[in-house]
Amino acid sequence: MRSSCLFPTLAVELVELIASFLEGDTLLDLRLVCREIQKKTFHHFARRFFSSIKTDLSDDSLRRINSLSRNSELRSYVHGLAFMLHNGVGRGLVWERHPWGPLSAPLEVEAIRSLRDNLIQNLTNCRSFFIFCRYPEGHPDMSHVTITDAVAVFFALVVDARLPVSSFHLIYANKYSRTLIMDMRRLPKLLYRQPEFKLVWGNLQKLSLEQYLTLDNFGFLLELVLSAPNLQTLLLNLGSHDLASEFMHELAESANFSKLRELALFRTCLRAPDLDKLLGIARGNLSALTLYHVSLAPGRNWTSFLKRLSTGFLALQSISLYYLWASTPAKGLLTFPDLRKTSSFCTTSGQSLNMFYSEDLKSPTVLGIEYSGSKMPHVLSLLQTTTETS
């Protein structure tokens, strides 16, 4: 009993350290012990529960955000706003729509105007935005508000408010990592040509696009990348088909990635010259590269790519390579040497190595590798001399 009475007298740092190991409900129970504990756990509590807030654009969720924005202690902790598809979108509000598809005037909805004003005046640290669609949207009739309508509302908000958006993540994928498709009828046409959009998007530092690429959304998604010249992190998951290869070609020909530090390509395909050009633009600053389920079109093998990577990318500190295909997923899967069994390689302090094996228990092969550390050129050299395709 005596030790528990002494707990509130511990230094703030110790109380926060203990709180960091607690489950959410347990932390909330701990905060009910006394005012002193509430005070000493407030920073951890606020950062844990309010760093990112959610809305489905329903009247109820927007009211909760409005209440939070009036709390002078909590609102500064809000750094992200996530648009989530949950039990429908936009419930409790009246939405007007153009005959040709998009919502006609989302900022004339009072709750949306309040959200815009709160982002400008109160939630001043909230500059990261997430839009999640976890199951096929389909093509419901235009009387329903969908997650693609929420995308349109997001852009109307940030463009009208001139918000300096720092991070944007458009995730149309389910729990099986299958990319889904937007309903492009619901987005305003040529949004990316507006000067106000260019101004807002010029601040963007992190961009994630997980979307099954189609002829309808090709131009829109491409412009989201090309209109962000200050990107430091780019993640693309577009689907492994010829249209994705064309997208990567257009990106390689037109993008300016001079500030890019992290590049991640998931479940896509591209030609070797386009991959070379994309990485070449970012050569000076690129510190992290992830390639997952990437198909390299015929013309050059992965070994020559690894050789180029080992000699010209001095800032590279982290690689993640999984399931790389020499042409199509029907043949040419890359296998790696088990670096743990290589006599010339040993991990030391400041390095991290993970190997990922096939499910063949009789003859396991390495299908993926993660490495971070200062011996990157040596690791890439080992990979290029012993890597094979099967």
TORKOL-4160 file (C-alpha; in steps of 0.2 Angstrom, whole numbers, padded with zeros to 4 digits, m for minus):
390
<pt num="1" X="0000" Y="0000" Z="0000"/>
<pt num="2" X="0014" Y="0012" Z="0005"/>
<pt num="3" X="0023" Y="0009" Z="m0012"/>
<pt num="4" X="0007" Y="0013" Z="m0022"/>
<pt num="5" X="0005" Y="0029" Z="m0012"/>
<pt num="6" X="0023" Y="0034" Z="m0017"/>
<pt num="7" X="0019" Y="0032" Z="m0035"/>
<pt num="8" X="0012" Y="0049" Z="m0038"/>
<pt num="9" X="0028" Y="0057" Z="m0031"/>
<pt num="10" X="0039" Y="0049" Z="m0045"/>
<pt num="11" X="0047" Y="0060" Z="m0057"/>
<pt num="12" X="0037" Y="0064" Z="m0073"/>
<pt num="13" X="0049" Y="0055" Z="m0084"/>
<pt num="14" X="0047" Y="0039" Z="m0074"/>
<pt num="15" X="0028" Y="0040" Z="m0074"/>
<pt num="16" X="0028" Y="0042" Z="m0093"/>
<pt num="17" X="0040" Y="0028" Z="m0095"/>
<pt num="18" X="0028" Y="0017" Z="m0085"/>
<pt num="19" X="0013" Y="0023" Z="m0095"/>
<pt num="20" X="0021" Y="0019" Z="m0111"/>
<pt num="21" X="0021" Y="0000" Z="m0107"/>
<pt num="22" X="0002" Y="0001" Z="m0103"/>
<pt num="23" X="m0013" Y="m0004" Z="m0114"/>
<pt num="24" X="m0025" Y="0009" Z="m0118"/>
<pt num="25" X="m0038" Y="0004" Z="m0105"/>
<pt num="26" X="m0025" Y="0002" Z="m0092"/>
<pt num="27" X="m0018" Y="0019" Z="m0095"/>
<pt num="28" X="m0036" Y="0027" Z="m0093"/>
<pt num="29" X="m0038" Y="0017" Z="m0077"/>
<pt num="30" X="m0022" Y="0024" Z="m0070"/>
<pt num="31" X="m0026" Y="0042" Z="m0074"/>
<pt num="32" X="m0042" Y="0040" Z="m0063"/>
<pt num="33" X="m0030" Y="0037" Z="m0047"/>
<pt num="34" X="m0027" Y="0055" Z="m0043"/>
<pt num="35" X="m0025" Y="0072" Z="m0050"/>
<pt num="36" X="m0006" Y="0071" Z="m0049"/>
<pt num="37" X="m0006" Y="0056" Z="m0059"/>
<pt num="38" X="m0017" Y="0064" Z="m0072"/>
<pt num="39" X="m0005" Y="0079" Z="m0073"/>
<pt num="40" X="0010" Y="0068" Z="m0075"/>
<pt num="41" X="0003" Y="0057" Z="m0088"/>
<pt num="42" X="m0006" Y="0070" Z="m0098"/>
<pt num="43" X="0007" Y="0073" Z="m0111"/>
<pt num="44" X="0009" Y="0054" Z="m0115"/>
<pt num="45" X="m0010" Y="0052" Z="m0114"/>
<pt num="46" X="m0013" Y="0067" Z="m0126"/>
<pt num="47" X="0000" Y="0061" Z="m0138"/>
<pt num="48" X="m0006" Y="0043" Z="m0138"/>
<pt num="49" X="m0025" Y="0046" Z="m0141"/>
<pt num="50" X="m0026" Y="0063" Z="m0150"/>
<pt num="51" X="m0011" Y="0064" Z="m0162"/>
<pt num="52" X="m0023" Y="0058" Z="m0175"/>
<pt num="53" X="m0041" Y="0060" Z="m0176"/>
<pt num="54" X="m0055" Y="0052" Z="m0187"/>
<pt num="55" X="m0070" Y="0057" Z="m0196"/>
<pt num="56" X="m0082" Y="0049" Z="m0208"/>
<pt num="57" X="m0089" Y="0066" Z="m0212"/>
<pt num="58" X="m0105" Y="0062" Z="m0202"/>
<pt num="59" X="m0113" Y="0076" Z="m0192"/>
<pt num="60" X="m0108" Y="0067" Z="m0176"/>
<pt num="61" X="m0090" Y="0065" Z="m0180"/>
<pt num="62" X="m0088" Y="0083" Z="m0185"/>
<pt num="63" X="m0096" Y="0089" Z="m0169"/>
<pt num="64" X="m0083" Y="0079" Z="m0159"/>
<pt num="65" X="m0069" Y="0087" Z="m0169"/>
<pt num="66" X="m0077" Y="0104" Z="m0166"/>
<pt num="67" X="m0077" Y="0101" Z="m0147"/>
<pt num="68" X="m0059" Y="0095" Z="m0147"/>
<pt num="69" X="m0054" Y="0110" Z="m0156"/>
<pt num="70" X="m0060" Y="0121" Z="m0142"/>
<pt num="71" X="m0049" Y="0112" Z="m0129"/>
<pt num="72" X="m0034" Y="0123" Z="m0128"/>
<pt num="73" X="m0024" Y="0109" Z="m0120"/>
<pt num="74" X="m0027" Y="0095" Z="m0132"/>
<pt num="75" X="m0029" Y="0103" Z="m0149"/>
<pt num="76" X="m0010" Y="0106" Z="m0151"/>
<pt num="77" X="m0007" Y="0087" Z="m0150"/>
<pt num="78" X="m0018" Y="0084" Z="m0166"/>
<pt num="79" X="m0006" Y="0081" Z="m0180"/>
<pt num="80" X="m0016" Y="0070" Z="m0192"/>
<pt num="81" X="m0034" Y="0069" Z="m0198"/>
<pt num="82" X="m0040" Y="0053" Z="m0205"/>
<pt num="83" X="m0056" Y="0051" Z="m0216"/>
<pt num="84" X="m0062" Y="0034" Z="m0213"/>
<pt num="85" X="m0076" Y="0024" Z="m0221"/>
<pt num="86" X="m0087" Y="0018" Z="m0206"/>
<pt num="87" X="m0105" Y="0014" Z="m0207"/>
<pt num="88" X="m0107" Y="0026" Z="m0222"/>
<pt num="89" X="m0101" Y="0043" Z="m0226"/>
<pt num="90" X="m0108" Y="0060" Z="m0222"/>
<pt num="91" X="m0123" Y="0055" Z="m0212"/>
<pt num="92" X="m0134" Y="0068" Z="m0204"/>
<pt num="93" X="m0129" Y="0081" Z="m0217"/>
<pt num="94" X="m0137" Y="0087" Z="m0233"/>
<pt num="95" X="m0126" Y="0086" Z="m0248"/>
<pt num="96" X="m0130" Y="0094" Z="m0265"/>
<pt num="97" X="m0122" Y="0087" Z="m0281"/>
<pt num="98" X="m0119" Y="0092" Z="m0299"/>
<pt num="99" X="m0129" Y="0082" Z="m0312"/>
<pt num="100" X="m0112" Y="0076" Z="m0319"/>
<pt num="101" X="m0106" Y="0069" Z="m0302"/>
<pt num="102" X="m0096" Y="0079" Z="m0290"/>
<pt num="103" X="m0103" Y="0087" Z="m0274"/>
<pt num="104" X="m0108" Y="0105" Z="m0280"/>
<pt num="105" X="m0103" Y="0115" Z="m0265"/>
<pt num="106" X="m0096" Y="0105" Z="m0250"/>
<pt num="107" X="m0090" Y="0121" Z="m0241"/>
<pt num="108" X="m0108" Y="0128" Z="m0240"/>
<pt num="109" X="m0112" Y="0114" Z="m0228"/>
<pt num="110" X="m0110" Y="0122" Z="m0211"/>
<pt num="111" X="m0101" Y="0108" Z="m0203"/>
<pt num="112" X="m0088" Y="0107" Z="m0217"/>
<pt num="113" X="m0085" Y="0126" Z="m0215"/>
<pt num="114" X="m0082" Y="0123" Z="m0196"/>
<pt num="115" X="m0070" Y="0110" Z="m0200"/>
<pt num="116" X="m0061" Y="0121" Z="m0212"/>
<pt num="117" X="m0060" Y="0135" Z="m0199"/>
<pt num="118" X="m0054" Y="0124" Z="m0185"/>
<pt num="119" X="m0040" Y="0118" Z="m0196"/>
<pt num="120" X="m0035" Y="0136" Z="m0200"/>
<pt num="121" X="m0037" Y="0143" Z="m0182"/>
<pt num="122" X="m0037" Y="0130" Z="m0169"/>
<pt num="123" X="m0029" Y="0113" Z="m0176"/>
<pt num="124" X="m0014" Y="0122" Z="m0182"/>
<pt num="125" X="m0003" Y="0107" Z="m0181"/>
<pt num="126" X="m0014" Y="0096" Z="m0190"/>
<pt num="127" X="m0006" Y="0095" Z="m0207"/>
<pt num="128" X="m0006" Y="0076" Z="m0211"/>
<pt num="129" X="m0021" Y="0069" Z="m0219"/>
<pt num="130" X="m0026" Y="0051" Z="m0222"/>
<pt num="131" X="m0040" Y="0044" Z="m0233"/>
<pt num="132" X="m0044" Y="0025" Z="m0231"/>
<pt num="133" X="m0056" Y="0015" Z="m0241"/>
<pt num="134" X="m0055" Y="m0004" Z="m0235"/>
<pt num="135" X="m0068" Y="m0012" Z="m0247"/>
<pt num="136" X="m0074" Y="m0010" Z="m0265"/>
<pt num="137" X="m0083" Y="0006" Z="m0267"/>
<pt num="138" X="m0093" Y="0000" Z="m0282"/>
<pt num="139" X="m0104" Y="0012" Z="m0291"/>
<pt num="140" X="m0118" Y="0016" Z="m0280"/>
<pt num="141" X="m0131" Y="0029" Z="m0286"/>
<pt num="142" X="m0127" Y="0047" Z="m0284"/>
<pt num="143" X="m0139" Y="0049" Z="m0269"/>
<pt num="144" X="m0126" Y="0041" Z="m0258"/>
<pt num="145" X="m0110" Y="0049" Z="m0252"/>
<pt num="146" X="m0095" Y="0038" Z="m0253"/>
<pt num="147" X="m0077" Y="0039" Z="m0248"/>
<pt num="148" X="m0072" Y="0046" Z="m0265"/>
<pt num="149" X="m0084" Y="0061" Z="m0261"/>
<pt num="150" X="m0074" Y="0062" Z="m0245"/>
<pt num="151" X="m0058" Y="0064" Z="m0256"/>
<pt num="152" X="m0067" Y="0078" Z="m0265"/>
<pt num="153" X="m0071" Y="0087" Z="m0249"/>
<pt num="154" X="m0053" Y="0085" Z="m0243"/>
<pt num="155" X="m0047" Y="0094" Z="m0258"/>
<pt num="156" X="m0060" Y="0108" Z="m0257"/>
<pt num="157" X="m0055" Y="0110" Z="m0238"/>
<pt num="158" X="m0037" Y="0112" Z="m0240"/>
<pt num="159" X="m0037" Y="0122" Z="m0256"/>
<pt num="160" X="m0050" Y="0134" Z="m0250"/>
<pt num="161" X="m0040" Y="0136" Z="m0233"/>
<pt num="162" X="m0023" Y="0137" Z="m0242"/>
<pt num="163" X="m0017" Y="0124" Z="m0229"/>
<pt num="164" X="0001" Y="0119" Z="m0230"/>
<pt num="165" X="m0002" Y="0101" Z="m0231"/>
<pt num="166" X="0014" Y="0091" Z="m0226"/>
<pt num="167" X="0008" Y="0073" Z="m0228"/>
<pt num="168" X="m0005" Y="0065" Z="m0238"/>
<pt num="169" X="m0010" Y="0046" Z="m0239"/>
<pt num="170" X="m0023" Y="0040" Z="m0251"/>
<pt num="171" X="m0026" Y="0022" Z="m0246"/>
<pt num="172" X="m0038" Y="0012" Z="m0257"/>
<pt num="173" X="m0033" Y="m0006" Z="m0251"/>
<pt num="174" X="m0041" Y="m0020" Z="m0240"/>
<pt num="175" X="m0033" Y="m0030" Z="m0227"/>
<pt num="176" X="m0026" Y="m0042" Z="m0240"/>
<pt num="177" X="m0016" Y="m0028" Z="m0248"/>
<pt num="178" X="m0027" Y="m0028" Z="m0264"/>
<pt num="179" X="m0028" Y="m0011" Z="m0272"/>
<pt num="180" X="m0046" Y="m0004" Z="m0275"/>
<pt num="181" X="m0052" Y="0009" Z="m0287"/>
<pt num="182" X="m0059" Y="0026" Z="m0284"/>
<pt num="183" X="m0076" Y="0032" Z="m0292"/>
<pt num="184" X="m0069" Y="0046" Z="m0303"/>
<pt num="185" X="m0086" Y="0053" Z="m0307"/>
<pt num="186" X="m0086" Y="0060" Z="m0290"/>
<pt num="187" X="m0070" Y="0071" Z="m0291"/>
<pt num="188" X="m0069" Y="0088" Z="m0299"/>
<pt num="189" X="m0061" Y="0088" Z="m0316"/>
<pt num="190" X="m0044" Y="0096" Z="m0318"/>
<pt num="191" X="m0042" Y="0100" Z="m0299"/>
<pt num="192" X="m0023" Y="0100" Z="m0301"/>
<pt num="193" X="m0023" Y="0114" Z="m0314"/>
<pt num="194" X="m0030" Y="0127" Z="m0301"/>
<pt num="195" X="m0016" Y="0139" Z="m0295"/>
<pt num="196" X="m0022" Y="0137" Z="m0277"/>
<pt num="197" X="m0020" Y="0118" Z="m0278"/>
<pt num="198" X="m0002" Y="0120" Z="m0284"/>
<pt num="199" X="0001" Y="0132" Z="m0270"/>
<pt num="200" X="m0005" Y="0120" Z="m0257"/>
<pt num="201" X="0003" Y="0104" Z="m0264"/>
<pt num="202" X="0020" Y="0113" Z="m0266"/>
<pt num="203" X="0022" Y="0110" Z="m0247"/>
<pt num="204" X="0019" Y="0092" Z="m0247"/>
<pt num="205" X="0034" Y="0081" Z="m0240"/>
<pt num="206" X="0026" Y="0064" Z="m0239"/>
<pt num="207" X="0014" Y="0056" Z="m0251"/>
<pt num="208" X="0007" Y="0038" Z="m0251"/>
<pt num="209" X="m0004" Y="0032" Z="m0265"/>
<pt num="210" X="m0012" Y="0015" Z="m0265"/>
<pt num="211" X="m0024" Y="0013" Z="m0279"/>
<pt num="212" X="m0027" Y="0001" Z="m0293"/>
<pt num="213" X="m0022" Y="0011" Z="m0308"/>
<pt num="214" X="m0035" Y="0013" Z="m0322"/>
<pt num="215" X="m0037" Y="0025" Z="m0337"/>
<pt num="216" X="m0049" Y="0035" Z="m0328"/>
<pt num="217" X="m0038" Y="0039" Z="m0313"/>
<pt num="218" X="m0021" Y="0039" Z="m0322"/>
<pt num="219" X="m0020" Y="0058" Z="m0324"/>
<pt num="220" X="m0026" Y="0062" Z="m0307"/>
<pt num="221" X="m0014" Y="0051" Z="m0298"/>
<pt num="222" X="0001" Y="0056" Z="m0309"/>
<pt num="223" X="m0002" Y="0075" Z="m0306"/>
<pt num="224" X="m0003" Y="0072" Z="m0287"/>
<pt num="225" X="0015" Y="0066" Z="m0288"/>
<pt num="226" X="0021" Y="0079" Z="m0301"/>
<pt num="227" X="0013" Y="0093" Z="m0292"/>
<pt num="228" X="0024" Y="0090" Z="m0276"/>
<pt num="229" X="0042" Y="0095" Z="m0280"/>
<pt num="230" X="0047" Y="0095" Z="m0262"/>
<pt num="231" X="0043" Y="0077" Z="m0258"/>
<pt num="232" X="0054" Y="0068" Z="m0246"/>
<pt num="233" X="0045" Y="0052" Z="m0245"/>
<pt num="234" X="0035" Y="0043" Z="m0259"/>
<pt num="235" X="0025" Y="0027" Z="m0258"/>
<pt num="236" X="0016" Y="0020" Z="m0273"/>
<pt num="237" X="0006" Y="0004" Z="m0274"/>
<pt num="238" X="m0003" Y="0004" Z="m0292"/>
<pt num="239" X="m0005" Y="m0014" Z="m0297"/>
<pt num="240" X="0006" Y="m0025" Z="m0307"/>
<pt num="241" X="0000" Y="m0022" Z="m0325"/>
<pt num="242" X="0006" Y="m0013" Z="m0341"/>
<pt num="243" X="m0003" Y="0003" Z="m0336"/>
<pt num="244" X="0008" Y="0004" Z="m0320"/>
<pt num="245" X="0023" Y="0003" Z="m0331"/>
<pt num="246" X="0017" Y="0017" Z="m0342"/>
<pt num="247" X="0014" Y="0027" Z="m0326"/>
<pt num="248" X="0031" Y="0025" Z="m0320"/>
<pt num="249" X="0038" Y="0030" Z="m0337"/>
<pt num="250" X="0029" Y="0046" Z="m0336"/>
<pt num="251" X="0035" Y="0049" Z="m0319"/>
<pt num="252" X="0053" Y="0046" Z="m0323"/>
<pt num="253" X="0052" Y="0057" Z="m0338"/>
<pt num="254" X="0043" Y="0072" Z="m0329"/>
<pt num="255" X="0046" Y="0071" Z="m0310"/>
<pt num="256" X="0059" Y="0082" Z="m0300"/>
<pt num="257" X="0064" Y="0072" Z="m0285"/>
<pt num="258" X="0079" Y="0081" Z="m0280"/>
<pt num="259" X="0074" Y="0081" Z="m0261"/>
<pt num="260" X="0067" Y="0063" Z="m0261"/>
<pt num="261" X="0074" Y="0053" Z="m0246"/>
<pt num="262" X="0063" Y="0038" Z="m0245"/>
<pt num="263" X="0055" Y="0029" Z="m0260"/>
<pt num="264" X="0044" Y="0013" Z="m0258"/>
<pt num="265" X="0036" Y="0004" Z="m0273"/>
<pt num="266" X="0024" Y="m0010" Z="m0269"/>
<pt num="267" X="0015" Y="m0022" Z="m0281"/>
<pt num="268" X="0019" Y="m0013" Z="m0297"/>
<pt num="269" X="0030" Y="m0015" Z="m0313"/>
<pt num="270" X="0042" Y="m0004" Z="m0323"/>
<pt num="271" X="0056" Y="m0004" Z="m0335"/>
<pt num="272" X="0074" Y="m0004" Z="m0330"/>
<pt num="273" X="0078" Y="0013" Z="m0338"/>
<pt num="274" X="0063" Y="0021" Z="m0329"/>
<pt num="275" X="0069" Y="0014" Z="m0312"/>
<pt num="276" X="0086" Y="0020" Z="m0316"/>
<pt num="277" X="0080" Y="0037" Z="m0320"/>
<pt num="278" X="0069" Y="0038" Z="m0305"/>
<pt num="279" X="0083" Y="0034" Z="m0293"/>
<pt num="280" X="0095" Y="0044" Z="m0302"/>
<pt num="281" X="0085" Y="0060" Z="m0299"/>
<pt num="282" X="0085" Y="0056" Z="m0281"/>
<pt num="283" X="0103" Y="0050" Z="m0280"/>
<pt num="284" X="0110" Y="0063" Z="m0269"/>
<pt num="285" X="0098" Y="0062" Z="m0254"/>
<pt num="286" X="0090" Y="0044" Z="m0256"/>
<pt num="287" X="0093" Y="0036" Z="m0239"/>
<pt num="288" X="0079" Y="0022" Z="m0239"/>
<pt num="289" X="0073" Y="0011" Z="m0254"/>
<pt num="290" X="0059" Y="m0002" Z="m0253"/>
<pt num="291" X="0054" Y="m0013" Z="m0267"/>
<pt num="292" X="0040" Y="m0026" Z="m0264"/>
<pt num="293" X="0032" Y="m0037" Z="m0277"/>
<pt num="294" X="0040" Y="m0027" Z="m0291"/>
<pt num="295" X="0041" Y="m0033" Z="m0309"/>
<pt num="296" X="0056" Y="m0027" Z="m0320"/>
<pt num="297" X="0051" Y="m0027" Z="m0338"/>
<pt num="298" X="0063" Y="m0037" Z="m0350"/>
<pt num="299" X="0079" Y="m0028" Z="m0355"/>
<pt num="300" X="0090" Y="m0028" Z="m0340"/>
<pt num="301" X="0092" Y="m0040" Z="m0325"/>
<pt num="302" X="0091" Y="m0035" Z="m0306"/>
<pt num="303" X="0110" Y="m0039" Z="m0304"/>
<pt num="304" X="0115" Y="m0024" Z="m0315"/>
<pt num="305" X="0102" Y="m0013" Z="m0305"/>
<pt num="306" X="0110" Y="m0019" Z="m0288"/>
<pt num="307" X="0128" Y="m0015" Z="m0295"/>
<pt num="308" X="0122" Y="0003" Z="m0300"/>
<pt num="309" X="0114" Y="0005" Z="m0283"/>
<pt num="310" X="0130" Y="0000" Z="m0274"/>
<pt num="311" X="0142" Y="0013" Z="m0282"/>
<pt num="312" X="0132" Y="0029" Z="m0284"/>
<pt num="313" X="0120" Y="0031" Z="m0269"/>
<pt num="314" X="0131" Y="0037" Z="m0255"/>
<pt num="315" X="0117" Y="0042" Z="m0244"/>
<pt num="316" X="0108" Y="0025" Z="m0244"/>
<pt num="317" X="0106" Y="0018" Z="m0227"/>
<pt num="318" X="0092" Y="0006" Z="m0228"/>
<pt num="319" X="0085" Y="m0006" Z="m0241"/>
<pt num="320" X="0070" Y="m0018" Z="m0241"/>
<pt num="321" X="0069" Y="m0030" Z="m0256"/>
<pt num="322" X="0055" Y="m0043" Z="m0257"/>
<pt num="323" X="0048" Y="m0054" Z="m0271"/>
<pt num="324" X="0057" Y="m0046" Z="m0286"/>
<pt num="325" X="0052" Y="m0052" Z="m0303"/>
<pt num="326" X="0063" Y="m0052" Z="m0318"/>
<pt num="327" X="0048" Y="m0050" Z="m0330"/>
<pt num="328" X="0031" Y="m0056" Z="m0326"/>
<pt num="329" X="0025" Y="m0065" Z="m0310"/>
<pt num="330" X="0025" Y="m0081" Z="m0320"/>
<pt num="331" X="0044" Y="m0083" Z="m0320"/>
<pt num="332" X="0060" Y="m0075" Z="m0315"/>
<pt num="333" X="0058" Y="m0073" Z="m0296"/>
<pt num="334" X="0074" Y="m0066" Z="m0288"/>
<pt num="335" X="0082" Y="m0076" Z="m0274"/>
<pt num="336" X="0096" Y="m0069" Z="m0263"/>
<pt num="337" X="0111" Y="m0076" Z="m0254"/>
<pt num="338" X="0109" Y="m0079" Z="m0235"/>
<pt num="339" X="0120" Y="m0066" Z="m0229"/>
<pt num="340" X="0121" Y="m0073" Z="m0212"/>
<pt num="341" X="0131" Y="m0088" Z="m0220"/>
<pt num="342" X="0142" Y="m0077" Z="m0229"/>
<pt num="343" X="0160" Y="m0077" Z="m0222"/>
<pt num="344" X="0164" Y="m0059" Z="m0227"/>
<pt num="345" X="0148" Y="m0052" Z="m0218"/>
<pt num="346" X="0145" Y="m0049" Z="m0200"/>
<pt num="347" X="0133" Y="m0038" Z="m0191"/>
<pt num="348" X="0139" Y="m0025" Z="m0179"/>
<pt num="349" X="0132" Y="m0012" Z="m0168"/>
<pt num="350" X="0122" Y="0000" Z="m0178"/>
<pt num="351" X="0117" Y="m0012" Z="m0191"/>
<pt num="352" X="0101" Y="m0022" Z="m0194"/>
<pt num="353" X="0098" Y="m0037" Z="m0205"/>
<pt num="354" X="0083" Y="m0048" Z="m0208"/>
<pt num="355" X="0081" Y="m0062" Z="m0221"/>
<pt num="356" X="0064" Y="m0068" Z="m0227"/>
<pt num="357" X="0063" Y="m0086" Z="m0233"/>
<pt num="358" X="0052" Y="m0097" Z="m0244"/>
<pt num="359" X="0040" Y="m0109" Z="m0237"/>
<pt num="360" X="0049" Y="m0124" Z="m0244"/>
<pt num="361" X="0055" Y="m0132" Z="m0228"/>
<pt num="362" X="0066" Y="m0145" Z="m0237"/>
<pt num="363" X="0075" Y="m0132" Z="m0248"/>
<pt num="364" X="0072" Y="m0114" Z="m0241"/>
<pt num="365" X="0078" Y="m0100" Z="m0252"/>
<pt num="366" X="0079" Y="m0081" Z="m0247"/>
<pt num="367" X="0066" Y="m0071" Z="m0256"/>
<pt num="368" X="0068" Y="m0055" Z="m0247"/>
<pt num="369" X="0081" Y="m0045" Z="m0237"/>
<pt num="370" X="0080" Y="m0030" Z="m0225"/>
<pt num="371" X="0096" Y="m0021" Z="m0221"/>
<pt num="372" X="0101" Y="m0004" Z="m0213"/>
<pt num="373" X="0118" Y="0001" Z="m0208"/>
<pt num="374" X="0134" Y="0009" Z="m0214"/>
<pt num="375" X="0140" Y="m0007" Z="m0224"/>
<pt num="376" X="0127" Y="m0004" Z="m0238"/>
<pt num="377" X="0140" Y="m0004" Z="m0252"/>
<pt num="378" X="0147" Y="m0021" Z="m0246"/>
<pt num="379" X="0130" Y="m0028" Z="m0244"/>
<pt num="380" X="0124" Y="m0023" Z="m0261"/>
<pt num="381" X="0141" Y="m0030" Z="m0268"/>
<pt num="382" X="0137" Y="m0047" Z="m0260"/>
<pt num="383" X="0120" Y="m0047" Z="m0267"/>
<pt num="384" X="0125" Y="m0043" Z="m0285"/>
<pt num="385" X="0138" Y="m0056" Z="m0286"/>
<pt num="386" X="0127" Y="m0071" Z="m0279"/>
<pt num="387" X="0109" Y="m0066" Z="m0283"/>
<pt num="388" X="0100" Y="m0077" Z="m0295"/>
<pt num="389" X="0083" Y="m0078" Z="m0304"/>
<pt num="390" X="0073" Y="m0094" Z="m0304"/>
